[in-house]
Amino acid sequence: MRPLRRRFYRAFYLLHLLLPPFVVATLAHSWTAWQFAIAGLILYAVDKLVQLWQLAVQVRVRVRVRVRV
């Protein structure tokens, strides 16, 4: 799986950048598309909120250093 990911990462990245304009264009042309898009948009929003939460949470790290002589 790793070689496949490395080979097509750029395509994956570009497709994810183009997704929001395609969703907006689809919804602009067909208001009935909401019923199909809403589940994916909710999951996307939840994912982004979780990412923001993880960035905001402080983590305490305790480091114990032992020096051997």
C-alpha distance (Angstrom), angle and dihedral (degrees) to the residues before:
residue distance angle dihedral
M1 . . .
R2 3.80 . .
P3 3.85 95.9 .
L4 3.79 89.5 49.9
R5 3.79 91.5 51.0
R6 3.77 92.8 48.4
R7 3.78 93.1 47.6
F8 3.81 97.3 48.7
Y9 3.80 102.0 31.0
R10 3.80 93.2 108.4
A11 3.81 92.0 53.0
F12 3.81 89.8 47.2
Y13 3.79 91.2 50.7
L14 3.81 94.8 47.3
L15 3.80 92.3 48.1
H16 3.79 89.9 53.6
L17 3.81 90.7 50.0
L18 3.80 90.6 51.4
L19 3.80 95.1 47.1
P20 3.85 98.8 84.9
P21 3.84 94.9 52.8
F22 3.81 90.3 47.7
V23 3.80 91.5 50.8
V24 3.81 91.3 49.4
A25 3.82 91.6 47.4
T26 3.80 91.6 48.4
L27 3.78 92.8 50.0
A28 3.82 91.1 45.9
H29 3.81 90.8 55.7
S30 3.78 98.1 41.1
W31 3.78 123.6 25.8
T32 3.79 89.9 -171.6
A33 3.81 87.9 66.9
W34 3.82 88.0 79.2
Q35 3.77 91.0 80.2
F36 3.80 89.7 59.2
A37 3.80 98.0 38.2
I38 3.80 100.7 44.5
A39 3.82 96.7 79.6
G40 3.81 92.9 51.7
L41 3.80 92.5 44.0
I42 3.81 91.2 51.4
L43 3.81 91.6 50.1
Y44 3.82 90.0 47.9
A45 3.82 91.4 50.6
V46 3.81 92.4 48.0
D47 3.80 90.2 49.7
K48 3.82 91.5 51.9
L49 3.81 91.5 47.5
V50 3.81 90.8 51.7
Q51 3.81 89.9 50.2
L52 3.82 90.9 51.1
W53 3.80 90.6 47.7
Q54 3.80 91.5 51.4
L55 3.80 90.5 50.6
A56 3.80 91.5 50.6
V57 3.80 98.3 48.2
Q58 3.78 115.0 95.0
V59 3.75 117.1 -137.2
R60 3.77 121.9 -153.5
V61 3.75 114.4 -143.9
R62 3.77 121.2 -167.2
V63 3.78 114.5 -158.7
R64 3.75 122.4 -165.9
V65 3.78 114.9 -166.7
R66 3.76 120.4 -163.7
V67 3.73 118.7 -166.4
R68 3.77 116.8 -157.5
V69 3.73 118.0 -159.2
